[in-house]
Amino acid sequence: FYREMLRLFSAQGEEKRTEITALYESANWADYAVKVHALKSTSLTIGAEALSAQAKELELAGKRGDGAYIRERHAALLRAYADLCAQLAGI
């Protein structure tokens, strides 16, 4: 079951990163917060605590409309997410 969860997390990664990026590019911080909240939760579910913590900080920034904070840390979140998905792809 856990392996299937990891496969699903990895398989959906590109689509989810695209959605997060679109919201980032449109500066739609409220919806961005919702998407990174989902990433926070699914990351924590599979044990990716560091990625979950990054997503949590960006979720909170989105809720308070802190675009500057998001702009500083968005790229690092996406890199960490992509790296994790790549690592999981072989499972």
C-alpha positions in Angstrom: 0.0 0.0 0.0 2.8 2.4 0.9 4.6 1.8 -2.3 1.4 2.5 -4.2 1.1 5.8 -2.3 4.6 6.7 -3.3 4.0 5.9 -6.9 0.8 8.0 -7.0 2.6 10.9 -5.3 5.4 10.8 -7.9 3.0 10.2 -10.9 0.9 13.3 -10.0 3.9 15.5 -9.3 4.2 17.2 -12.7 0.5 18.0 -12.9 0.5 19.4 -9.3 3.7 21.4 -9.9 2.1 22.9 -13.1 -1.0 23.9 -11.1 1.1 25.5 -8.3 3.2 27.3 -10.9 0.1 28.7 -12.7 -1.2 30.1 -9.4 2.2 31.5 -8.5 2.5 33.2 -11.9 -0.9 34.8 -11.6 -0.2 35.9 -8.0 -3.3 34.1 -6.8 -2.1 33.7 -3.3 -5.4 32.4 -1.8 -5.6 29.5 -4.3 -1.8 29.0 -4.1 -2.2 28.5 -0.4 -4.9 25.8 -1.0 -2.6 23.9 -3.5 0.4 24.0 -1.3 -1.7 23.0 1.7 -2.6 19.8 -0.3 1.1 19.3 -1.0 1.9 19.8 2.7 -0.6 17.1 3.6 0.3 14.5 1.0 4.0 15.0 1.7 3.5 14.4 5.4 1.4 11.3 4.6 4.3 9.7 2.8 6.8 10.8 5.4 8.4 13.7 3.4 8.6 16.0 6.4 11.0 18.5 5.0 8.9 19.1 1.9 5.8 19.3 4.1 7.4 21.9 6.2 8.4 24.0 3.2 4.8 23.8 1.9 3.4 24.8 5.2 5.4 28.0 5.3 4.3 28.9 1.8 0.7 28.0 2.7 0.8 30.4 5.6 2.4 33.1 3.4 -0.4 32.6 0.8 -3.0 32.9 3.5 -1.6 36.2 4.6 -1.0 37.4 1.0 2.8 37.7 1.5 3.9 37.6 -2.1 7.4 38.6 -1.3 7.9 35.6 1.0 6.4 33.3 -1.7 8.6 34.7 -4.4 11.7 34.1 -2.3 10.9 30.4 -1.6 8.6 29.1 -4.4 11.5 27.9 -6.7 13.1 26.0 -3.8 9.8 24.3 -3.0 9.3 23.2 -6.6 12.9 21.9 -6.8 12.4 19.9 -3.7 9.1 18.5 -4.9 10.6 17.6 -8.3 13.6 16.0 -6.7 11.5 13.9 -4.5 9.2 12.8 -7.3 12.3 11.8 -9.4 13.6 9.7 -6.5 10.3 8.0 -6.1 9.8 7.3 -9.8 11.9 4.2 -9.6 9.7 2.5 -7.0 
